[in-house]
Amino acid sequence: QVQLVESGGGLVQAGGSLRLSCAASGRSFNTYRMGWFRQAPGKEREYVAGFSWSGASPSYTDSVNGRFTISRDNAKNTVYLQMSRLKPEDTAVYYCAARSSSTTAYDIWGQGTQVTVSS
């Protein structure tokens, strides 16, 4: 099983930037597809961004496209979510997730990290 640990959340002013990190470990983690999700109070969890560990097939939800960038550092086994031009509506708990090639849904999750954007 792959283990995921998020970090990097915090309080930031609108228009600012923040980088989230997701450290991965476990068997064959580099064969998984990685993703970022977020959940705001009173709302359902939504997909934010994702790609294969190799960096192939990146995708972004429309609300963050052009502002957020998913990347990775292979040497550190870490996936990043660089968030720029943050808006108050980006406030949420952000989760790192993974799924193997044999599954259709993300089924491995980190504990989440809080991002709060003040206006």
Rosetta blueprint (number, residue, H / E / L):
1 Q L
2 V L
3 Q E
4 L E
5 V E
6 E E
7 S E
8 G L
9 G L
10 G E
11 L E
12 V E
13 Q E
14 A L
15 G L
16 G L
17 S L
18 L E
19 R E
20 L E
21 S E
22 C E
23 A E
24 A E
25 S E
26 G L
27 R L
28 S L
29 F H
30 N H
31 T H
32 Y L
33 R E
34 M E
35 G E
36 W E
37 F E
38 R E
39 Q E
40 A L
41 P L
42 G L
43 K L
44 E L
45 R L
46 E E
47 Y E
48 V E
49 A E
50 G E
51 F E
52 S E
53 W L
54 S L
55 G L
56 A L
57 S L
58 P L
59 S E
60 Y E
61 T L
62 D L
63 S L
64 V L
65 N E
66 G L
67 R L
68 F E
69 T E
70 I E
71 S E
72 R E
73 D E
74 N H
75 A H
76 K H
77 N L
78 T E
79 V E
80 Y E
81 L E
82 Q E
83 M E
84 S L
85 R L
86 L L
87 K L
88 P H
89 E H
90 D H
91 T L
92 A E
93 V E
94 Y E
95 Y E
96 C E
97 A E
98 A E
99 R E
100 S L
101 S L
102 S L
103 T L
104 T L
105 A L
106 Y L
107 D L
108 I E
109 W E
110 G L
111 Q L
112 G L
113 T E
114 Q E
115 V E
116 T E
117 V E
118 S E
119 S L
